[in-house]
């Protein structure tokens, strides 16, 4: 494994290992759900993780953020739980996201070599009207696009999959977002 690269740990379709959360707050072992400070959000910066009571007295976590105003907002998820790491998702079929949103938002796939800027491959994460739903998002290239307002990437979608550093949620409208689950096919995040 190359330095700064997180190995894609395969779950081979079994959820048994996924149910074990990290010792520190996480959602399906993803520990770094972050408000970036770009756009007016609540919270403005830092972790989005909030404890929630689950069955049998257990505590789980959800990631909550409010987008305020009609401006671009940015929320970051580091796929390997640290900024310096990247993940090869080229063999993954996609991911299953459990979330609620009061308006549409986009999810950008940001590679390590082209982290900054808005010119990224993205997919629409549709509004749920505030209801919690679980949806599957494919990594088929035709399921991903660009927004003229943000620019077109100078790299291929396949290269972004091979060196994925993070998922970045971006939106230009007021929105109430909550993330309750994320399962990436063929990948299990390392706990830090």
C-alpha positions as CSV (number, residue, x, y, z in Angstrom):
1,X,0.0,0.0,0.0
2,X,1.4,3.4,-1.0
3,X,2.0,6.0,1.7
4,X,-1.0,8.1,2.5
5,X,-3.3,5.5,0.9
6,X,-6.0,3.7,2.9
7,X,-6.5,0.2,1.7
8,X,-10.0,-0.6,0.6
9,X,-11.1,-3.1,3.2
10,X,-13.6,-5.4,1.5
11,X,-16.8,-6.5,3.3
12,X,-17.8,-9.1,0.7
13,X,-21.4,-8.4,1.1
14,X,-21.5,-9.1,4.9
15,X,-22.8,-6.5,7.2
16,X,-21.5,-8.2,10.4
17,X,-18.3,-6.1,10.6
18,X,-20.1,-2.9,9.6
19,X,-22.3,-3.0,12.7
20,X,-19.3,-2.4,15.0
21,X,-18.9,1.3,15.3
22,X,-15.6,3.0,16.2
23,X,-14.8,3.8,19.8
24,X,-15.2,7.5,19.0
25,X,-18.4,8.9,17.4
26,X,-19.1,7.6,13.9
27,X,-21.8,6.6,11.5
28,X,-21.1,3.2,9.9
29,X,-17.5,3.8,10.9
30,X,-17.2,7.2,9.2
31,X,-15.9,9.5,11.9
32,X,-15.2,12.8,10.0
33,X,-18.5,14.5,9.0
34,X,-17.4,18.2,9.0
35,X,-18.8,21.6,8.4
36,X,-16.1,23.4,6.3
37,X,-16.9,27.0,7.1
38,X,-17.9,27.6,3.4
39,X,-21.3,29.1,3.3
40,X,-23.5,30.0,6.3
41,X,-24.2,26.7,8.1
42,X,-25.2,25.5,11.6
43,X,-22.8,24.4,12.9
44,X,-20.4,26.8,11.1
45,X,-17.4,24.5,11.4
46,X,-16.3,21.3,13.1
47,X,-18.0,18.0,13.5
48,X,-21.7,17.4,12.6
49,X,-22.0,14.3,14.7
50,X,-24.7,14.4,17.4
51,X,-25.6,11.6,19.8
52,X,-29.0,10.0,19.4
53,X,-30.7,7.4,21.6
54,X,-31.2,4.0,19.9
55,X,-32.9,0.8,21.2
56,X,-31.9,-0.9,24.4
57,X,-30.4,2.2,25.9
58,X,-27.6,2.4,23.3
59,X,-26.4,5.7,21.9
60,X,-25.7,6.1,18.2
61,X,-24.8,9.1,16.1
62,X,-26.3,11.2,13.3
63,X,-24.8,14.0,11.3
64,X,-26.9,17.2,11.2
65,X,-26.4,20.5,9.4
66,X,-28.5,23.4,8.4
67,X,-27.7,25.3,5.2
68,X,-28.7,29.0,5.5
69,X,-29.3,31.6,2.8
70,X,-29.0,31.3,-1.0
71,X,-25.3,30.7,-1.3
72,X,-22.9,27.7,-1.8
73,X,-22.5,25.6,1.3
74,X,-19.9,22.8,1.8
75,X,-20.0,19.8,4.1
76,X,-17.1,17.3,4.0
77,X,-16.8,13.6,4.7
78,X,-13.3,12.1,4.7
79,X,-13.7,8.5,3.4
80,X,-10.7,7.1,5.3
81,X,-11.3,9.3,8.4
82,X,-8.3,11.4,7.8
83,X,-7.5,14.1,5.2
84,X,-4.2,12.7,4.0
85,X,-5.6,9.3,3.1
86,X,-7.4,8.1,-0.1
87,X,-9.4,5.1,-1.1
88,X,-9.6,3.1,-4.3
89,X,-13.3,2.7,-5.1
90,X,-12.9,1.6,-8.7
91,X,-14.3,-1.9,-7.9
92,X,-17.2,-0.5,-5.8
93,X,-20.8,-0.6,-7.3
94,X,-21.8,2.5,-5.3
95,X,-23.0,3.5,-1.9
96,X,-26.2,3.4,0.2
97,X,-27.1,6.6,2.0
98,X,-29.7,7.0,4.7
99,X,-30.5,10.7,5.0
100,X,-33.2,13.4,5.1
101,X,-33.1,16.7,3.2
102,X,-35.6,19.5,2.8
103,X,-34.1,20.5,-0.6
104,X,-31.9,18.9,-3.3
105,X,-28.1,18.8,-2.6
106,X,-25.2,17.5,-4.6
107,X,-22.5,15.0,-3.6
108,X,-19.1,15.6,-5.1
109,X,-16.5,12.8,-5.4
110,X,-13.3,14.6,-4.6
111,X,-10.0,12.9,-5.5
112,X,-6.7,13.5,-3.6
113,X,-5.0,15.0,-6.6
114,X,-7.8,17.5,-7.3
115,X,-9.2,18.2,-3.8
116,X,-9.8,22.0,-4.0
117,X,-12.2,23.9,-6.2
118,X,-15.8,23.3,-7.3
119,X,-15.0,21.6,-10.6
120,X,-15.8,18.0,-9.5
121,X,-17.8,15.0,-10.7
122,X,-21.1,15.1,-8.7
123,X,-24.4,13.3,-8.4
124,X,-27.8,14.7,-7.3
125,X,-28.9,13.7,-3.8
126,X,-32.7,14.5,-4.1
127,X,-34.8,16.2,-1.5
128,X,-36.8,13.8,0.7
129,X,-39.2,16.5,1.9
130,X,-37.6,16.1,5.4
131,X,-38.4,12.3,5.6
132,X,-35.6,9.9,6.3
133,X,-35.0,7.6,3.3
134,X,-32.3,5.1,2.2
135,X,-31.2,5.4,-1.4
136,X,-28.5,3.7,-3.5
137,X,-26.2,5.8,-5.6
138,X,-24.3,4.1,-8.4
139,X,-20.7,4.6,-9.3
140,X,-21.5,4.1,-13.0
141,X,-20.0,7.1,-14.9
142,X,-23.4,7.9,-16.5
143,X,-24.8,8.5,-13.0
144,X,-22.4,11.4,-12.4
145,X,-22.3,14.8,-14.0
146,X,-21.0,18.3,-13.6
147,X,-22.5,21.7,-13.0
148,X,-21.6,24.5,-15.5
149,X,-21.6,27.0,-12.6
150,X,-18.9,25.1,-10.7
151,X,-16.8,24.0,-13.8
152,X,-15.9,20.8,-15.5
153,X,-13.2,18.6,-14.0
154,X,-9.9,18.2,-16.0
155,X,-9.6,14.6,-14.8
156,X,-11.7,11.5,-15.5
157,X,-14.4,10.1,-13.3
158,X,-12.5,6.8,-13.2
159,X,-9.4,8.5,-11.8
160,X,-11.5,10.2,-9.1
161,X,-12.8,6.7,-8.1
162,X,-9.2,5.4,-7.9
163,X,-8.0,8.1,-5.6
164,X,-11.1,9.1,-3.6
165,X,-10.4,11.3,-0.6
166,X,-13.8,12.4,0.3
167,X,-17.5,12.9,-0.4
168,X,-18.4,16.6,-0.3
169,X,-22.0,17.7,0.0
170,X,-22.7,21.1,-1.7
171,X,-25.9,23.1,-2.1
172,X,-26.9,26.6,-2.9
173,X,-30.2,26.7,-1.1
174,X,-31.4,26.7,2.5
175,X,-31.6,23.0,3.6
176,X,-32.0,20.9,6.7
177,X,-29.8,17.8,6.2
178,X,-29.4,14.8,8.4
179,X,-27.2,11.7,7.7
180,X,-28.0,8.5,9.5
181,X,-26.2,5.8,7.5
182,X,-23.6,5.3,4.8
183,X,-22.5,2.0,3.4
184,X,-20.0,2.0,0.5
185,X,-20.1,-1.3,-1.4
186,X,-16.8,-3.2,-0.9
187,X,-15.3,-0.7,1.5
188,X,-15.1,-0.6,5.3
189,X,-13.6,2.5,6.8
190,X,-10.7,2.2,9.2
191,X,-11.4,3.5,12.7
192,X,-8.9,6.1,14.0
